Amino acid sequence: MAPKPITSPVPDAWYPTLSVFMLAIGLFVTASFFIYEATSSRQNRSLAKELITGAVASVFLGFGSLFLLLASGVYV
């Protein structure tokens, strides 16, 4: 019984599209985070909202960067 080769769960043709969409969403969430920080007073800020917004932006920017590297041929 020969072992199966390891394949990606995402087709290679989707890498550029996924990178563009994930980076766009990540940049949008990052921009909303900065706008929230700049426009709200120190007393009205919510730590939970800041952490959730930062985590969502981080995940989207991280996976967007990963798919950008994969789309450009840098296999990590």
C-alpha positions, 0 to 999 in steps of 0.5 A: 500500500503506497502512501498518498501524497500530501495535497492542499485542501485549497486548490492552487488557483484560489490562492491569489483570490483568497489573498486579495480578499483576506488582505482586503478584509484584514485592512478594513478591520484594521482601519475600523480599529484605528478609527475606533481608537481615534474617535472614542474617549478613554472612558468609553473604550471597551477592552473586549471590543479592542481584543476581538477587533485586533484578533479578527484583523490579525487572523485575516492579515495572517492568512492573507499573507500566507496565501499571498506567499503561496500564490507567488510561489513561496511555499511555507 
